Amino acid sequence: MSEYRSDSPIPNCFCSMIEVIIFDFDGTLADTIDILLSISNRLSAEFGFKSATKEELAQLSNLTSWQILKYSGISIFKFPLLIRKLKAELRSEIPNILLFPGIKEVLLELKNSGFQLGIITSNSRENVLASIEKNGLQHTFQFIYSGTTFGKHKVINRWLKKHNINSDRVVYVGDEIRDIEAARKTRIKVIAVCWGFNSRSALAAHNPDFLIESPQELIEVLSNLNEL
């Protein structure tokens, strides 16, 4: 598990209000879907799995990560190497990666409202840090952790334990079914966003605590949570 941290400490108290917001990166903050599809298609012959068109990607958005792996035909033994190579190739695409419209403004508003912001992602720390620096957000996030594709819940649990954080104070924001599952395993609330990879219907079927259509709704949801 790799980490980026700022100098400001996380408050160590126990209360029911949400104080920490953890974000996924790809598909939640950054619009990397088309770039990742292009890289994956370039690597498909080398790793022996099916390439996909944008039309097929729309169909895949209704599936879980494990179902997508089965559909693609990639060997589970080759998968870790594929992910490492994909992350390495993504590094050269950093100048082309854009944040979703409205995300930067919402992040700054949340930060200015006193929330502690962090990122826990299966992308590499180097890629994420380069991207947020490009967008002038390097002082917005208190921490950045990079974990494995299917081990995000372990990273979250280690972070909660390390900082002695009550799970009731934390919410996770992500765009995939596996983000919902990771939050469930760590007993933190989860906000699923509809502008990323998995479709709205697929996300809804896995019962996130909240399902939102636009970044601005994050502010509304968090405000309502802390008024309860």
Number of C-alpha atoms within 10 A of each C-alpha: 14 12 14 16 13 12 8 10 10 15 12 10 9 12 12 13 15 19 18 21 22 22 23 22 22 22 20 23 26 19 20 23 15 12 16 17 16 15 17 21 16 13 17 16 11 9 16 13 18 15 17 16 11 12 8 10 17 14 11 19 20 20 19 16 17 11 11 15 15 13 13 16 12 17 14 11 8 11 14 13 12 19 16 13 14 17 19 15 15 19 16 11 15 18 10 11 20 15 18 17 13 12 17 18 12 16 21 16 14 19 17 11 10 10 17 22 21 20 23 27 24 20 22 22 21 16 16 23 17 16 23 20 12 14 13 11 15 15 14 19 24 20 20 25 22 20 21 16 14 14 13 24 22 16 20 22 18 13 15 15 12 9 12 14 19 17 21 16 18 22 20 23 26 31 27 27 24 21 24 24 18 22 24 16 14 17 16 19 21 25 24 29 27 23 19 21 24 27 20 20 11 16 26 16 10 13 15 21 14 15 21 17 12 14 21 15 14 22 15 11 14 18 14 10 12 12 7 7
